[in-house]
Amino acid sequence: MPQIAVTIDGKTYRMACGDGEEEHLLALGAGLDERVTRLRGSFGEIGDLRLMVMAALMVADELDEARGRIAAAEGETAALRDREAQSAHGARAGDQRLTEHLLGVSEIVERIAAKLETGRL
């Protein structure tokens, strides 16, 4: 299991991760470091733990918003699938009606053709 060093707010933390996840974990650490640095710039020295908690809450808020967007998108997708299924059903019903109508027209044409052949109109 690979070990990497993640630096957040000037402090280095050794972390273990799965094979191939090193770059991803480093990027996550860099993102958190960015947030803590911005918070420190906005609020000054309010304590390391408090800055970390504030950064964690910001990440949790973004995650919550993303989950909400995903849920909304899934709802829209389900609604679109339902409409598509209804449209397909309606199209099949329309095709059936058209087929029945054409069969009726065909029967009329055949009767007219038969009358023309016999000379009785």
C-alpha positions in Angstrom: 0.0 0.0 0.0 1.6 3.3 -1.1 2.3 6.0 1.4 2.2 9.7 0.4 2.8 13.0 2.2 -0.1 15.5 2.1 0.6 19.0 3.2 -2.2 21.1 4.6 -1.7 24.5 6.2 2.1 23.9 6.3 1.8 20.7 8.1 2.7 17.4 6.5 0.5 14.3 7.1 1.6 10.8 6.0 -1.3 8.9 4.4 -1.7 5.4 3.0 -3.8 4.9 -0.1 -4.6 2.3 -2.6 -2.4 1.6 -5.6 -3.0 4.2 -8.3 -4.8 6.6 -5.9 -1.7 8.7 -5.0 -2.4 11.6 -7.4 -6.0 11.8 -6.5 -5.3 11.9 -2.8 -2.6 14.6 -3.3 -5.1 16.6 -5.3 -7.7 16.3 -2.5 -5.1 17.4 0.0 -4.1 20.4 -2.2 -7.8 21.4 -2.5 -8.2 21.3 1.3 -5.0 23.2 1.8 -6.4 25.9 -0.6 -9.5 26.2 1.4 -7.7 26.5 4.7 -5.4 29.1 3.3 -8.4 31.1 2.0 -10.1 30.8 5.4 -7.0 31.9 7.2 -6.7 34.9 4.9 -10.4 35.8 5.6 -10.5 35.1 9.4 -6.9 35.4 10.5 -5.5 33.3 13.3 -8.5 31.6 14.8 -6.9 28.3 15.5 -5.9 25.3 13.4 -8.7 23.0 14.5 -11.3 25.7 13.9 -10.0 26.3 10.4 -10.0 22.6 9.6 -13.6 22.3 10.9 -14.7 25.3 8.8 -13.0 23.8 5.7 -14.6 20.4 6.4 -18.0 22.1 6.7 -17.4 23.9 3.3 -16.6 20.6 1.7 -19.7 18.9 3.4 -21.9 21.8 2.1 -20.6 21.3 -1.5 -21.1 17.6 -1.2 -24.7 18.2 0.0 -25.4 20.5 -2.9 -23.9 18.0 -5.3 -26.1 15.3 -3.9 -29.1 17.5 -4.3 -28.2 18.2 -7.9 -27.7 14.5 -8.6 -31.0 13.6 -7.0 -32.7 16.3 -9.1 -31.0 15.0 -12.3 -32.0 11.5 -11.5 -35.6 12.6 -11.0 -35.6 14.4 -14.3 -34.1 11.4 -16.0 -36.8 9.1 -14.5 -39.5 11.6 -15.7 -38.0 11.6 -19.2 -37.9 7.8 -19.3 -41.6 7.7 -18.2 -42.5 10.2 -20.9 -40.5 8.3 -23.5 -42.3 5.1 -22.5 -45.7 6.8 -22.7 -44.7 8.2 -26.1 -43.7 4.8 -27.4 -46.9 3.3 -26.1 -48.9 6.1 -27.7 -47.0 5.6 -31.0 -47.7 1.9 -30.9 -51.4 2.6 -30.3 -51.4 5.2 -33.1 -49.7 2.7 -35.4 -52.4 0.1 -34.5 -55.2 2.6 -35.3 -53.5 3.5 -38.6 -53.1 -0.2 -39.5 -56.8 -0.8 -38.8 -57.8 2.3 -40.8 -55.7 1.2 -43.8 -57.2 -2.3 -43.6 -60.6 -0.7 -43.7 -59.6 1.4 -46.7 -58.1 -1.6 -48.4 -61.4 -3.6 -48.0 -63.3 -0.7 -49.5 -60.9 -0.5 -52.5 -61.2 -4.3 -53.0 -65.0 -4.1 -53.0 -64.8 -1.3 -55.6 -62.3 -3.2 -57.7 -64.6 -6.3 -57.5 -67.6 -4.3 -58.6 -65.6 -2.8 -61.5 -64.5 -6.3 -62.6 -68.1 -7.5 -62.6 -69.3 -4.2 -64.1 -71.7 -3.5 -61.3 -71.1 -0.2 -59.7 
